[in-house]
Amino acid sequence: FKKNPLLAFLPVVITTIVLLVLFQMTGILRAKLKEDAKRTGRPGRRAIMVHEIISEAENDILALAISFNLIQVARFAIEGQLPNIEGLQEPAIPVALNRVFLMFGCSLAFVGLSIGMAGVRS
């Protein structure tokens, strides 16, 4: 993964797939709880509330995981060096102005992508 930014992007895809599969499995369990509530004559209000809250939490988890990994890949593509676990460049390399503008451009692209996806989702 340290040789190529495209290979460094692979963990982003793998993490997304693993989380989506895990979230599908928990969705199946939540649906089963809702069916059990209906079968016993309860309206299933708690199951609906749990589903809504957990769905929001899953969306937040997925967004945080993807954004963190994407930022690490973008930094690697621009700097040519993967940050350590604390997000620091070791050994420290001098920051050139063009790299600062590239990172700023990436941040604007990510903001635009977020706004675009929020518009599509609504």
C-alpha positions as CSV (number, residue, x, y, z in Angstrom):
1,F,0.0,0.0,0.0
2,K,3.0,2.3,0.6
3,K,4.1,2.1,-3.0
4,N,1.1,3.6,-4.9
5,P,-1.8,5.9,-4.0
6,L,-4.2,3.7,-6.0
7,L,-3.2,0.8,-3.9
8,A,-3.6,2.9,-0.8
9,F,-7.2,3.6,-2.0
10,L,-8.0,-0.2,-1.7
11,P,-8.5,-0.1,2.1
12,V,-11.2,2.6,1.6
13,V,-13.1,0.2,-0.7
14,I,-12.5,-2.8,1.6
15,T,-13.6,-0.9,4.7
16,T,-16.8,0.4,3.0
17,I,-17.7,-3.1,1.8
18,V,-17.1,-4.7,5.2
19,L,-19.1,-2.0,7.0
20,L,-22.0,-2.2,4.5
21,V,-22.2,-6.0,4.9
22,L,-22.1,-5.7,8.7
23,F,-24.8,-3.0,8.6
24,Q,-27.0,-5.3,6.3
25,M,-26.6,-8.1,8.9
26,T,-27.7,-5.8,11.7
27,G,-30.6,-4.6,9.6
28,I,-31.8,-8.2,9.2
29,L,-31.6,-8.6,13.0
30,R,-33.6,-5.4,13.5
31,A,-36.2,-6.5,11.0
32,K,-36.5,-9.8,12.9
33,L,-37.0,-8.0,16.2
34,K,-39.8,-5.9,14.6
35,E,-41.5,-9.0,13.3
36,D,-41.3,-10.6,16.7
37,A,-42.9,-7.5,18.3
38,K,-45.7,-7.6,15.7
39,R,-46.2,-11.3,16.2
40,T,-46.7,-10.9,19.9
41,G,-49.2,-8.2,19.4
42,R,-47.1,-5.2,20.2
43,P,-47.1,-2.2,17.8
44,G,-43.3,-2.3,17.4
45,R,-42.8,1.4,18.2
46,R,-39.5,0.6,20.1
47,A,-38.3,-1.5,17.2
48,I,-39.0,1.4,14.8
49,M,-37.2,3.9,17.0
50,V,-34.2,1.6,17.4
51,H,-34.0,1.1,13.7
52,E,-34.1,4.9,13.1
53,I,-31.4,5.6,15.7
54,I,-29.1,2.8,14.6
55,S,-29.5,3.7,10.9
56,E,-28.3,7.2,11.7
57,A,-25.4,5.9,13.7
58,E,-24.4,3.5,10.9
59,N,-24.5,6.4,8.4
60,D,-22.2,8.4,10.7
61,I,-19.8,5.5,11.2
62,L,-19.6,4.9,7.5
63,A,-19.1,8.6,6.7
64,L,-16.3,8.9,9.3
65,A,-14.5,5.8,8.2
66,I,-14.6,6.8,4.5
67,S,-13.6,10.4,5.1
68,F,-10.7,9.5,7.3
69,N,-9.3,6.9,4.9
70,L,-9.9,9.2,1.9
71,I,-8.0,12.1,3.5
72,Q,-5.1,9.7,4.3
73,V,-5.0,8.6,0.6
74,A,-5.2,12.2,-0.6
75,R,-2.3,13.2,1.6
76,F,-0.3,10.2,0.4
77,A,-1.0,11.1,-3.2
78,I,0.1,14.7,-2.7
79,E,3.0,14.2,-0.3
80,G,4.2,10.9,-1.5
81,Q,4.4,9.5,2.0
82,L,1.8,7.9,4.2
83,P,1.1,9.6,7.5
84,N,1.7,7.6,10.7
85,I,-1.0,6.5,13.0
86,E,-1.1,10.0,14.6
87,G,-1.5,11.7,11.2
88,L,2.0,13.1,11.2
89,Q,4.6,12.9,8.5
90,E,7.7,11.2,9.8
91,P,10.3,12.2,8.9
92,A,8.9,15.7,8.5
93,I,9.2,17.0,5.0
94,P,9.1,20.7,4.1
95,V,5.7,21.9,3.0
96,A,5.8,23.4,-0.5
97,L,3.1,26.0,-1.4
98,N,1.8,23.9,-4.3
99,R,1.1,21.0,-1.9
100,V,-0.9,23.4,0.3
101,F,-3.0,24.5,-2.7
102,L,-3.5,20.9,-3.8
103,M,-4.7,19.9,-0.3
104,F,-7.0,23.0,-0.3
105,G,-8.3,22.0,-3.7
106,C,-9.0,18.4,-2.5
107,S,-10.9,19.8,0.5
108,L,-13.0,22.0,-1.8
109,A,-13.6,18.9,-4.0
110,F,-14.7,16.9,-1.0
111,V,-17.0,19.7,0.1
112,G,-18.6,19.9,-3.3
113,L,-19.0,16.1,-3.4
114,S,-20.6,16.2,0.1
115,I,-23.0,18.9,-1.0
116,G,-23.8,17.1,-4.2
117,M,-24.5,13.8,-2.4
118,A,-26.7,15.5,0.2
119,G,-28.7,17.0,-2.7
120,V,-29.1,13.7,-4.4
121,R,-30.1,12.0,-1.1
122,S,-32.8,14.5,-0.3
